[in-house]
Amino acid sequence: MTELCLVRHGQTDWNFQEIIQGREDIPLNALGHRQAEESAAFLSQESWDVIVASPLSRAVDTARYIAEACGIDAAHIIQDERFIEREFGAASGKPVPGIYEAVQADDQDRVPGLESEDEMRARVLSGMRDLVETHAGKRVIAVCHSHAIKAALSAIDDTYTFRHAMRNACSNYIEHQDGQFVVKAVNVADHITNVIVAK
């Protein structure tokens, strides 16, 4: 059996401001760094063999915290573009409330340049299949993005959709055995701080 844990990156200012964030390389904010540390501490309670990340800095930086806590050389983090965030096309940079329904409807007419849900599922599933083939029998963390995780979950189990909530820095556990992926736990985030309380 090969085990995957898909981890969402920590918070960015665009997450906080509820702005659609796709391929833009928006860094972690102060809370995002704290969330990455909390995710790392949580995951360090288990043993992991490999860490993969989307090439966007918010994912790579989250992966670095995890690698350090888990005793994995950060130089060995594998960057894989198949785990990058969705291309939101004309929706990128727009406030979530004004465009959310069109994105959730997977509507390329209302959102020109929007990567379709099927396209996302195909590329993320391709990345996952390569991971379980290359690292068979290992435990692998892939640090990525909300829609990348939703693509993975919905590709495996159609009870999940792109409307499923994904908190920043949450963990999502998937097992692969006998050629099949199985979702084991989703949006695990009780260990993640949502706000920084002023002292």
N, CA, C and O of each residue as an XYZ file, in Angstrom:
796
protein
N       0.836     -1.204      0.000
C       0.000      0.000      0.000
C       0.872      1.256      0.000
O       1.891      1.319      0.688
N       0.460      2.238     -0.772
C       1.118      3.541     -0.808
C       0.145      4.567     -0.240
O      -1.042      4.561     -0.567
N       0.660      5.441      0.610
C      -0.203      6.428      1.253
C       0.183      7.836      0.818
O       1.363      8.184      0.775
N      -0.822      8.636      0.498
C      -0.629     10.030      0.112
C      -1.326     10.929      1.119
O      -2.392     10.592      1.636
N      -0.725     12.055      1.388
C      -1.388     13.096      2.170
C      -1.298     14.382      1.368
O      -0.210     14.930      1.188
N      -2.435     14.867      0.886
C      -2.481     16.119      0.147
C      -2.728     17.242      1.144
O      -3.744     17.256      1.840
N      -1.795     18.179      1.207
C      -1.841     19.256      2.197
C      -2.028     20.590      1.473
O      -1.298     20.906      0.533
N      -3.007     21.361      1.920
C      -3.169     22.693      1.345
C      -2.140     23.635      1.987
O      -1.804     23.489      3.162
N      -1.657     24.579      1.220
C      -0.708     25.579      1.725
C      -1.359     26.458      2.802
O      -2.583     26.495      2.929
N      -0.532     27.155      3.566
C      -1.022     28.108      4.556
C      -1.634     29.338      3.903
O      -1.572     29.518      2.686
N      -2.218     30.166      4.732
C      -2.962     31.334      4.233
C      -2.062     32.372      3.554
O      -0.912     32.575      3.944
N      -2.616     33.017      2.536
C      -1.998     34.176      1.891
C      -2.913     35.375      2.108
O      -4.042     35.224      2.573
N      -2.424     36.563      1.770
C      -3.277     37.751      1.885
C      -4.501     37.640      0.980
O      -5.584     38.095      1.348
N      -4.339     37.039     -0.201
C      -5.488     36.895     -1.102
C      -6.527     35.939     -0.519
O      -7.727     36.159     -0.685
N      -6.083     34.877      0.164
C      -7.041     34.011      0.866
C      -7.818     34.827      1.893
O      -9.044     34.747      1.972
N      -7.087     35.607      2.672
C      -7.709     36.400      3.735
C      -8.692     37.425      3.168
O      -9.755     37.664      3.740
N      -8.326     38.020      2.045
C      -9.161     39.056      1.423
C     -10.245     38.473      0.518
O     -11.022     39.219     -0.080
N     -10.300     37.155      0.415
C     -11.270     36.453     -0.428
C     -11.177     36.910     -1.889
O     -12.157     37.323     -2.509
N      -9.955     36.811     -2.397
C      -9.686     37.101     -3.805
C      -9.345     35.785     -4.493
O      -8.581     34.982     -3.957
N      -9.908     35.562     -5.679
C      -9.614     34.333     -6.438
C      -8.124     34.275     -6.745
O      -7.563     35.201     -7.331
N      -7.502     33.194     -6.349
C      -6.046     33.036     -6.433
C      -5.716     31.762     -7.193
O      -5.932     30.654     -6.702
N      -5.192     31.938     -8.391
C      -4.852     30.782     -9.206
C      -3.354     30.593     -9.306
O      -2.700     30.195     -8.342
N      -2.812     30.883    -10.486
C      -1.379     30.671    -10.725
C      -0.510     31.832    -10.224
O       0.717     31.764    -10.296
N      -1.151     32.904     -9.712
C      -0.365     34.018     -9.181
C       0.483     33.518     -8.012
O       0.021     32.716     -7.201
N       1.711     33.992     -7.932
C       2.616     33.486     -6.900
C       2.524     34.372     -5.653
O       3.447     35.124     -5.340
N       1.411     34.270     -4.961
C       1.169     35.060     -3.757
C       1.786     34.329     -2.563
O       1.487     33.156     -2.338
N       2.646     35.009     -1.795
C       3.333     34.319     -0.693
C       2.448     34.105      0.528
O       1.379     34.702      0.651
N       2.905     33.257      1.415
C       2.258     33.081      2.714
C       2.288     34.402      3.475
O       3.263     35.150      3.400
N       1.212     34.681      4.208
C       1.253     35.821      5.122
C       1.663     35.330      6.513
O       2.030     34.166      6.677
N       1.603     36.215      7.514
C       2.083     35.839      8.852
C       1.309     34.652      9.411
O       1.898     33.727      9.970
N      -0.017     34.679      9.258
C      -0.810     33.540      9.722
C      -0.491     32.299      8.909
O      -0.456     31.196      9.455
N      -0.256     32.459      7.613
C       0.074     31.326      6.753
C       1.345     30.620      7.185
O       1.425     29.392      7.133
N       2.350     31.395      7.616
C       3.586     30.788      8.127
C       3.305     30.000      9.406
O       3.831     28.905      9.605
N       2.470     30.574     10.264
C       2.114     29.862     11.501
C       1.358     28.582     11.174
O       1.623     27.537     11.767
N       0.421     28.654     10.237
C      -0.341     27.465      9.849
C       0.577     26.390      9.266
O       0.393     25.200      9.524
N       1.559     26.817      8.481
C       2.512     25.855      7.911
C       3.298     25.165      9.020
O       3.544     23.960      8.956
N       3.687     25.921     10.024
C       4.395     25.334     11.163
C       3.504     24.349     11.916
O       3.957     23.284     12.337
N       2.240     24.711     12.079
C       1.298     23.820     12.777
C       1.057     22.541     11.980
O       0.983     21.452     12.548
N       0.935     22.681     10.668
C       0.782     21.508      9.809
C       2.008     20.611      9.922
O       1.896     19.387     10.002
N       3.179     21.240      9.928
C       4.427     20.487     10.030
C       4.508     19.722     11.347
O       4.898     18.555     11.374
N       4.134     20.393     12.444
C       4.172     19.729     13.758
C       3.210     18.548     13.797
O       3.533     17.493     14.343
N       2.036     18.728     13.220
C       1.036     17.660     13.169
C       1.543     16.464     12.362
O       1.456     15.320     12.807
N       2.070     16.743     11.181
C       2.523     15.660     10.297
C       3.784     14.975     10.827
O       4.038     13.814     10.507
N       4.569     15.679     11.629
C       5.805     15.096     12.160
C       5.533     13.997     13.180
O       6.452     13.285     13.585
N       4.264     13.855     13.600
C       3.909     12.772     14.512
C       3.874     11.420     13.801
O       3.795     10.371     14.441
N       3.936     11.461     12.457
C       3.968     10.245     11.650
C       5.278     10.211     10.862
O       6.018     11.194     10.821
N       5.546      9.085     10.251
C       6.755      8.930      9.448
C       6.413      9.112      7.963
O       5.464      8.512      7.460
N       7.199      9.949      7.264
C       6.973     10.228      5.841
C       8.258     10.017      5.063
O       9.354     10.221      5.587
N       8.121      9.612      3.826
C       9.295      9.288      3.016
C       9.629     10.341      1.962
O      10.798     10.580      1.663
N       8.603     10.962      1.408
C       8.788     11.849      0.250
C       7.883     13.061      0.403
O       6.759     12.946      0.890
N       8.379     14.231     -0.017
C       7.546     15.434     -0.048
C       7.588     16.037     -1.451
O       8.654     16.280     -2.017
N       6.398     16.268     -1.988
C       6.224     16.866     -3.312
C       5.488     18.187     -3.113
O       4.714     18.322     -2.165
N       5.716     19.163     -3.991
C       5.028     20.442     -3.866
C       4.712     21.025     -5.235
O       5.443     20.816     -6.204
N       3.624     21.749     -5.291
C       3.364     22.645     -6.416
C       4.521     23.646     -6.475
O       5.089     23.972     -5.433
N       4.885     24.140     -7.656
C       6.000     25.084     -7.750
C       5.708     26.488     -7.220
O       6.633     27.292     -7.109
N       4.458     26.810     -6.890
C       4.160     28.137     -6.361
C       4.724     28.279     -4.951
O       4.700     27.329     -4.168
N       5.229     29.467     -4.632
C       5.988     29.651     -3.388
C       5.175     29.350     -2.139
O       5.731     28.876     -1.148
N       3.871     29.613     -2.162
C       3.068     29.346     -0.967
C       3.028     27.859     -0.641
O       2.919     27.475      0.523
N       3.116     27.020     -1.677
C       3.170     25.570     -1.470
C       4.581     25.117     -1.109
O       4.772     24.311     -0.199
N       5.564     25.643     -1.830
C       6.956     25.252     -1.568
C       7.365     25.641     -0.144
O       8.005     24.857      0.556
N       6.994     26.851      0.282
C       7.372     27.290      1.628
C       6.669     26.456      2.702
O       7.271     26.135      3.727
N       5.408     26.106      2.475
C       4.712     25.215      3.406
C       5.412     23.862      3.452
O       5.583     23.280      4.523
N       5.815     23.365      2.288
C       6.516     22.077      2.213
C       7.848     22.117      2.960
O       8.260     21.117      3.547
N       8.514     23.254      2.939
C       9.808     23.369      3.639
C       9.628     23.232      5.148
O      10.427     22.571      5.813
N       8.588     23.849      5.687
C       8.316     23.678      7.118
C       8.076     22.203      7.440
O       8.578     21.681      8.435
N       7.302     21.547      6.585
C       6.969     20.135      6.816
C       8.205     19.255      6.711
O       8.418     18.356      7.526
N       9.013     19.526      5.700
C      10.233     18.734      5.510
C      11.145     18.827      6.733
O      11.664     17.821      7.217
N      11.330     20.051      7.221
C      12.209     20.244      8.385
C      11.679     19.491      9.600
O      12.439     18.828     10.306
N      10.376     19.595      9.841
C       9.790     18.933     11.011
C       9.830     17.417     10.887
O       9.913     16.707     11.889
N       9.769     16.923      9.650
C       9.718     15.477      9.414
C      11.094     14.868      9.153
O      11.207     13.677      8.865
N      12.130     15.686      9.254
C      13.483     15.165      9.072
C      13.832     14.820      7.642
O      14.650     13.934      7.394
N      13.214     15.518      6.694
C      13.509     15.318      5.273
C      14.246     16.548      4.755
O      13.818     17.677      4.995
N      15.347     16.334      4.048
C      16.135     17.437      3.500
C      15.264     18.260      2.546
O      14.714     17.722      1.584
N      15.140     19.575      2.817
C      14.313     20.443      1.974
C      14.804     20.457      0.528
O      14.034     20.737     -0.390
N      16.090     20.155      0.328
C      16.636     20.102     -1.031
C      16.037     18.949     -1.826
O      16.139     18.919     -3.052
N      15.411     18.000     -1.132
C      14.830     16.828     -1.788
C      13.328     16.982     -2.054
O      12.679     16.041     -2.511
N      12.771     18.181     -1.763
C      11.363     18.421     -2.108
C      11.234     18.399     -3.631
O      11.959     19.102     -4.335
N      10.315     17.592     -4.125
C      10.112     17.450     -5.570
C       9.008     18.422     -6.002
O       7.896     18.371     -5.476
N       9.312     19.295     -6.947
C       8.284     20.203     -7.459
C       7.629     19.592     -8.699
O       8.313     19.138     -9.617
N       6.315     19.586     -8.709
C       5.564     18.965     -9.808
C       4.422     19.897    -10.214
O       3.512     20.158     -9.428
N       4.480     20.392    -11.440
C       3.481     21.360    -11.922
C       2.079     20.768    -12.015
O       1.104     21.514    -12.103
N       1.962     19.459    -11.999
C       0.628     18.864    -12.066
C      -0.191     19.133    -10.802
O      -1.409     18.952    -10.791
N       0.494     19.570     -9.734
C      -0.193     19.883     -8.487
C      -0.392     21.391     -8.284
O      -0.761     21.831     -7.195
N      -0.148     22.170     -9.332
C      -0.331     23.618     -9.252
C      -1.826     23.934     -9.151
O      -2.677     23.100     -9.458
N      -2.120     25.160     -8.715
C      -3.514     25.550     -8.571
C      -4.197     25.655     -9.935
O      -3.544     25.722    -10.976
N      -5.495     25.666     -9.899
C      -6.319     25.791    -11.101
C      -6.025     27.095    -11.834
O      -5.749     28.119    -11.209
N      -6.085     27.051    -13.156
C      -6.041     28.270    -13.953
C      -7.451     28.854    -13.948
O      -8.376     28.288    -14.529
N      -7.595     29.994    -13.283
C      -8.916     30.599    -13.147
C      -9.246     31.595    -14.259
O     -10.329     32.180    -14.267
N      -8.320     31.790    -15.193
C      -8.609     32.653    -16.324
C      -9.045     34.039    -15.890
O      -8.390     34.673    -15.063
N     -10.161     34.514    -16.452
C     -10.650     35.864    -16.197
C     -11.060     36.084    -14.748
O     -11.220     37.228    -14.323
N     -11.236     35.006    -13.980
C     -11.633     35.153    -12.575
C     -10.461     35.494    -11.661
O     -10.666     36.005    -10.560
N      -9.240     35.220    -12.103
C      -8.072     35.444    -11.255
C      -7.976     36.903    -10.828
O      -8.112     37.819    -11.639
N      -7.741     37.093     -9.545
C      -7.600     38.437     -9.010
C      -8.912     39.128     -8.694
O      -8.913     40.265     -8.223
N     -10.026     38.464     -8.944
C     -11.345     39.059     -8.696
C     -11.853     38.655     -7.300
O     -11.496     37.591     -6.796
N     -12.681     39.502     -6.682
C     -13.267     39.121     -5.393
C     -14.112     37.855     -5.536
O     -14.863     37.708     -6.501
N     -13.987     36.957     -4.585
C     -14.712     35.684     -4.629
C     -16.230     35.865     -4.772
O     -16.836     35.197     -5.610
N     -16.872     36.755     -3.976
C     -18.339     36.820     -4.039
C     -18.907     37.110     -5.429
O     -19.990     36.629     -5.762
N     -18.202     37.878     -6.234
C     -18.746     38.264     -7.522
C     -18.628     37.226     -8.617
O     -19.338     37.300     -9.619
N     -17.729     36.244     -8.442
C     -17.449     35.308     -9.537
C     -17.579     33.854     -9.095
O     -17.477     32.944     -9.918
N     -17.803     33.630     -7.796
C     -17.761     32.284     -7.224
C     -18.716     31.314     -7.926
O     -18.330     30.196     -8.267
N     -19.952     31.742     -8.137
C     -20.933     30.827     -8.711
C     -20.576     30.416    -10.135
O     -20.794     29.268    -10.521
N     -20.030     31.345    -10.920
C     -19.634     31.015    -12.289
C     -18.492     30.001    -12.294
O     -18.475     29.084    -13.115
N     -17.543     30.168    -11.381
C     -16.436     29.207    -11.268
C     -16.974     27.855    -10.827
O     -16.610     26.824    -11.394
N     -17.843     27.852     -9.813
C     -18.378     26.596     -9.302
C     -19.263     25.891    -10.329
O     -19.445     24.675    -10.274
N     -19.804     26.659    -11.257
C     -20.597     26.057    -12.334
C     -19.716     25.532    -13.459
O     -20.208     24.976    -14.441
N     -18.381     25.718    -13.303
C     -17.426     25.238    -14.325
C     -17.762     25.858    -15.690
O     -17.730     25.184    -16.720
N     -18.083     27.154    -15.669
C     -18.640     27.848    -16.829
C     -17.563     28.644    -17.575
O     -17.241     29.773    -17.204
N     -17.010     28.034    -18.636
C     -15.963     28.710    -19.413
C     -16.506     29.884    -20.227
O     -15.732     30.739    -20.655
N     -17.809     29.942    -20.446
C     -18.392     31.077    -21.165
C     -18.385     32.326    -20.297
O     -18.023     33.410    -20.755
N     -18.787     32.167    -19.047
C     -18.782     33.312    -18.129
C     -17.386     33.612    -17.592
O     -17.103     34.737    -17.182
N     -16.516     32.604    -17.593
C     -15.148     32.788    -17.084
C     -14.159     32.323    -18.157
O     -13.658     31.201    -18.085
N     -13.872     33.175    -19.152
C     -12.932     32.788    -20.213
C     -11.575     32.388    -19.639
O     -11.051     33.045    -18.739
N     -11.019     31.308    -20.167
C      -9.709     30.846    -19.718
C      -9.740     29.951    -18.499
O      -8.690     29.513    -18.030
N     -10.941     29.666    -17.968
C     -11.055     28.807    -16.785
C     -10.692     27.368    -17.138
O     -11.245     26.795    -18.077
N      -9.763     26.790    -16.383
C      -9.427     25.377    -16.539
C     -10.623     24.557    -16.058
O     -11.128     24.782    -14.958
N     -11.071     23.617    -16.868
C     -12.259     22.850    -16.511
C     -11.959     21.873    -15.375
O     -10.811     21.502    -15.129
N     -13.024     21.473    -14.700
C     -12.872     20.489    -13.634
C     -12.300     19.183    -14.174
O     -11.456     18.563    -13.527
N     -12.750     18.763    -15.349
C     -12.243     17.516    -15.937
C     -10.760     17.619    -16.262
O     -10.012     16.662    -16.061
N     -10.329     18.777    -16.767
C      -8.899     18.976    -17.046
C      -8.086     18.904    -15.765
O      -7.006     18.314    -15.734
N      -8.615     19.511    -14.707
C      -7.921     19.468    -13.417
C      -7.817     18.046    -12.886
O      -6.753     17.614    -12.443
N      -8.928     17.328    -12.935
C      -8.911     15.941    -12.445
C      -7.875     15.117    -13.203
O      -7.141     14.334    -12.601
N      -7.814     15.290    -14.502
C      -6.890     14.499    -15.326
C      -5.446     14.776    -14.952
O      -4.653     13.843    -14.822
N      -5.087     16.050    -14.775
C      -3.673     16.340    -14.501
C      -3.272     15.973    -13.082
O      -2.170     15.472    -12.862
N      -4.160     16.218    -12.106
C      -3.823     15.863    -10.727
C      -3.768     14.346    -10.558
O      -2.892     13.825     -9.868
N      -4.699     13.646    -11.187
C      -4.694     12.184    -11.112
C      -3.446     11.613    -11.776
O      -2.896     10.617    -11.307
N      -2.996     12.234    -12.864
C      -1.752     11.820    -13.509
C      -0.577     11.958    -12.545
O       0.265     11.065    -12.455
N      -0.521     13.073    -11.830
C       0.544     13.266    -10.849
C       0.491     12.244     -9.732
O       1.522     11.723     -9.308
N      -0.698     11.961     -9.261
C      -0.848     10.978     -8.189
C      -0.459      9.576     -8.647
O       0.191      8.831     -7.913
N      -0.857      9.230     -9.847
C      -0.494      7.899    -10.362
C       1.016      7.749    -10.486
O       1.566      6.688    -10.189
N       1.680      8.806    -10.922
C       3.143      8.752    -11.001
C       3.760      8.618     -9.612
O       4.743      7.899     -9.433
N       3.185      9.308     -8.634
C       3.721      9.218     -7.278
C       3.628      7.797     -6.732
O       4.591      7.280     -6.166
N       2.470      7.168     -6.903
C       2.314      5.823     -6.334
C       3.119      4.782     -7.112
O       3.460      3.727     -6.576
N       3.418      5.079     -8.365
C       4.257      4.160     -9.143
C       5.728      4.343     -8.783
O       6.460      3.372     -8.592
N       6.145      5.601     -8.693
C       7.555      5.906     -8.409
C       7.929      5.605     -6.967
O       9.057      5.207     -6.678
N       6.972      5.798     -6.063
C       7.255      5.644     -4.631
C       6.356      4.565     -4.013
O       5.799      4.742     -2.929
N       6.236      3.470     -4.716
C       5.371      2.369     -4.261
C       5.736      1.931     -2.849
O       6.910      1.741     -2.529
N       4.714      1.772     -2.008
C       4.928      1.321     -0.649
C       5.405      2.400      0.302
O       5.659      2.122      1.474
N       5.530      3.626     -0.181
C       6.020      4.734      0.640
C       4.858      5.592      1.138
O       3.704      5.398      0.757
N       5.206      6.551      2.004
C       4.239      7.545      2.492
C       4.673      8.901      1.950
O       5.785      9.361      2.211
N       3.785      9.529      1.196
C       4.136     10.709      0.411
C       3.227     11.882      0.776
O       2.006     11.735      0.835
N       3.826     13.036      1.019
C       3.076     14.278      1.222
C       3.164     15.102     -0.056
O       4.249     15.274     -0.613
N       2.030     15.609     -0.521
C       2.007     16.520     -1.665
C       1.364     17.826     -1.210
O       0.172     17.863     -0.904
N       2.153     18.892     -1.167
C       1.645     20.195     -0.732
C       1.143     20.940     -1.960
O       1.897     21.200     -2.898
N      -0.139     21.279     -1.939
C      -0.718     21.872     -3.143
C      -1.782     22.896     -2.787
O      -1.568     23.719     -1.896
N      -2.914     22.864     -3.458
C      -3.880     23.954     -3.409
C      -5.298     23.413     -3.281
O      -5.557     22.231     -3.512
N      -6.205     24.302     -2.909
C      -7.594     23.922     -2.666
C      -8.214     23.166     -3.840
O      -8.751     22.072     -3.665
N      -8.138     23.754     -5.041
C      -8.803     23.115     -6.173
C      -8.056     21.871     -6.656
O      -8.667     20.965     -7.223
N      -6.751     21.820     -6.438
C      -6.004     20.610     -6.781
C      -6.456     19.449     -5.890
O      -6.613     18.321     -6.358
N      -6.661     19.738     -4.607
C      -7.128     18.702     -3.688
C      -8.549     18.271     -4.039
O      -8.857     17.079     -4.043
N      -9.413     19.245     -4.333
C     -10.788     18.923     -4.723
C     -10.813     18.094     -5.996
O     -11.642     17.196     -6.141
N      -9.907     18.393     -6.916
C      -9.813     17.609     -8.159
C      -9.458     16.167     -7.833
O     -10.052     15.236     -8.377
N      -8.483     15.983     -6.940
C      -8.066     14.629     -6.558
C      -9.207     13.865     -5.906
O      -9.492     12.729     -6.282
N      -9.858     14.485     -4.931
C     -10.929     13.811     -4.201
C     -12.090     13.448     -5.117
O     -12.614     12.336     -5.051
N     -12.492     14.388     -5.970
C     -13.647     14.137     -6.841
C     -13.319     13.150     -7.959
O     -14.215     12.493     -8.491
N     -12.038     13.044     -8.317
C     -11.629     12.048     -9.318
C     -11.706     10.633     -8.745
O     -11.970      9.671     -9.465
N     -11.470     10.526     -7.437
C     -11.475      9.224     -6.773
C     -12.881      8.810     -6.355
O     -13.270      7.650     -6.491
N     -13.638      9.786     -5.843
C     -14.936      9.500     -5.230
C     -15.899     10.626     -5.585
O     -15.722     11.759     -5.137
N     -16.905     10.326     -6.379
C     -17.785     11.385     -6.876
C     -18.755     11.933     -5.825
O     -19.606     12.762     -6.146
N     -18.636     11.480     -4.580
C     -19.400     12.142     -3.524
C     -18.732     13.462     -3.125
O     -19.343     14.287     -2.446
N     -17.479     13.659     -3.545
C     -16.787     14.930     -3.324
C     -16.923     15.791     -4.575
O     -16.919     15.277     -5.694
N     -17.043     17.092     -4.381
C     -17.153     18.023     -5.500
C     -16.212     19.198     -5.265
O     -15.536     19.278     -4.239
N     -16.181     20.110     -6.236
C     -15.351     21.303     -6.103
C     -15.948     22.306     -5.114
O     -15.337     23.339     -4.844
N     -17.118     22.019     -4.579
C     -17.709     22.871     -3.550
C     -17.308     22.431     -2.138
O     -17.651     23.094     -1.159
N     -16.585     21.318     -2.036
C     -16.193     20.799     -0.724
C     -15.199     21.765     -0.068
O     -14.239     22.199     -0.704
N     -15.432     22.094      1.190
C     -14.576     23.061      1.901
C     -13.172     22.508      2.110
O     -12.991     21.326      2.404
N     -12.183     23.382      1.953
C     -10.784     23.040      2.206
C     -10.142     24.158      3.003
O      -9.899     25.241      2.471
N      -9.867     23.910      4.259
C      -9.237     24.946      5.079
C      -7.749     25.056      4.747
O      -7.123     24.089      4.314
N      -7.203     26.235      4.956
C      -5.760     26.407      4.747
C      -4.996     25.446      5.641
O      -5.320     25.278      6.816
N      -3.974     24.815      5.066
C      -3.054     23.910      5.772
C      -3.697     22.598      6.221
O      -3.122     21.870      7.031
N      -4.887     22.295      5.698
C      -5.532     21.023      6.054
C      -4.811     19.838      5.411
O      -4.093     19.990      4.423
N      -5.019     18.661      5.992
C      -4.451     17.414      5.476
C      -5.571     16.515      4.966
O      -6.657     16.462      5.543
N      -5.286     15.809      3.875
C      -6.265     14.923      3.245
C      -5.565     13.608      2.910
O      -4.610     13.586      2.134
N      -6.043     12.517      3.497
C      -5.349     11.233      3.399
C      -5.985     10.327      2.343
O      -7.201     10.140      2.306
N      -5.131      9.776      1.495
C      -5.567      8.889      0.417
C      -4.649      7.663      0.409
O      -3.431      7.786      0.543
N      -5.244      6.491      0.252
C      -4.462      5.255      0.144
C      -4.586      4.684     -1.260
O      -5.604      4.856     -1.929
N      -3.524      3.998     -1.697
C      -3.531      3.345     -3.009
C      -3.095      1.892     -2.829
O      -2.000      1.606     -2.345
N      -3.976      0.995     -3.229
C      -3.675     -0.433     -3.111
C      -4.436     -1.195     -4.196
O      -5.598     -0.900     -4.474
N      -3.779     -2.159     -4.794
C      -4.396     -2.986     -5.842
C      -4.966     -2.134     -6.981
O      -6.027     -2.424     -7.533
N      -4.222     -1.072     -7.310
C      -4.603     -0.223     -8.442
C      -5.706      0.778     -8.167
O      -6.155      1.466     -9.083
N      -6.158      0.875     -6.907
C      -7.277      1.758     -6.574
C      -6.877      2.793     -5.528
O      -6.170      2.492     -4.567
N      -7.351      4.026     -5.741
C      -7.218      5.069     -4.724
C      -8.463      5.040     -3.838
O      -9.576      4.825     -4.319
N      -8.259      5.260     -2.543
C      -9.370      5.338     -1.599
C      -9.155      6.547     -0.693
O      -8.081      6.713     -0.115
N     -10.176      7.388     -0.574
C     -10.109      8.541      0.317
C     -10.328      8.069      1.755
O     -11.313      7.393      2.049
N      -9.402      8.430      2.650
C      -9.487      7.976      4.043
C      -9.884      9.087      5.015
O     -10.598      8.826      5.983
N      -9.431     10.326      4.772
C      -9.788     11.440      5.660
C      -9.636     12.741      4.885
O      -8.713     12.900      4.086
N     -10.559     13.672      5.134
C     -10.615     14.909      4.353
C     -10.665     16.130      5.267
O     -11.334     16.128      6.300
N      -9.939     17.175      4.860
C     -10.004     18.478      5.529
C      -9.685     18.369      7.018
O     -10.362     18.973      7.851
N      -8.652     17.597      7.348
C      -8.222     17.449      8.736
C      -7.479     18.729      9.134
O      -6.383     18.996      8.641
N      -8.078     19.506     10.018
C      -7.500     20.830     10.301
C      -7.783     21.333     11.713
O      -7.669     22.531     11.973
N      -8.149     20.441     12.623
C      -8.423     20.897     13.986
C      -7.174     21.468     14.661
O      -7.270     22.202     15.645
N      -6.008     21.124     14.123
C      -4.745     21.586     14.693
C      -4.288     22.926     14.122
O      -3.240     23.441     14.512
N      -5.071     23.493     13.196
C      -4.666     24.709     12.479
C      -5.347     25.949     13.061
O      -6.561     25.961     13.264
N      -4.559     26.984     13.326
C      -5.072     28.255     13.820
C      -5.688     29.047     12.656
O      -5.096     29.152     11.582
N      -6.879     29.597     12.887
C      -7.543     30.363     11.824
C      -7.320     31.859     11.922
O      -7.412     32.568     10.921
N      -7.031     32.339     13.108
C      -6.772     33.768     13.296
C      -5.622     33.930     14.279
O      -5.394     33.082     15.142
N      -4.901     35.039     14.129
C      -3.868     35.393     15.101
C      -4.498     36.364     16.089
O      -4.972     37.434     15.711
N      -4.495     35.980     17.346
C      -5.105     36.823     18.382
C      -4.054     37.805     18.878
O      -2.965     37.410     19.294
N      -4.394     39.091     18.828
C      -3.469     40.134     19.290
C      -3.225     40.006     20.789
O      -4.147     39.740     21.560
N      -1.986     40.197     21.183
C      -1.650     40.080     22.617
C      -1.939     41.408     23.309
O      -1.730     41.535     24.515
